[in-house]
Amino acid sequence: MLLLGLSTASLAQNANAANPFRQFYNNNCVPEAKKVGLTQSEAAQICNCTVKTLQEKYSTEAFVTLYAQYRNGDNTARRTLTRYGETCSQGVLDDILWEN
């Protein structure tokens, strides 16, 4: 029974590892958001919005290309991903600031 649970957890981790949107979220978006001083919760909210927006705009294949360009230092890809993050951060931070 324990072995089955470990196998399931391993498969879930492998599925997440193979998902380029999840890789971007875990490896880039959240760490970079936290690096500029956001809390884990704020970073997660912004990055969830960013990834959701990217998934609506890009097919997995198109995002793989964009993400590879970003990881290789392409400035256009960086600006593209940053623009999505900035749009989401503005909305999330506005919600946090104006919460009653």
Sequence and secondary structure as in RCSB ss.txt:
>XXXX:A:sequence
MLLLGLSTASLAQNANAANPFRQFYNNNCVPEAKKVGLTQSEAAQICNCTVKTLQEKYSTEAFVTLYAQYRNGDN
TARRTLTRYGETCSQGVLDDILWEN
>XXXX:A:secstr
 HHHHHHHHHHHHHHHHH HHHHHIIIIIHHHHHHTT  HHHHHHHHHHHHHHHHHHS HHHHHHHHHHHHTT H
HHHHHHHHHHHHHHHHHHHHHHT  
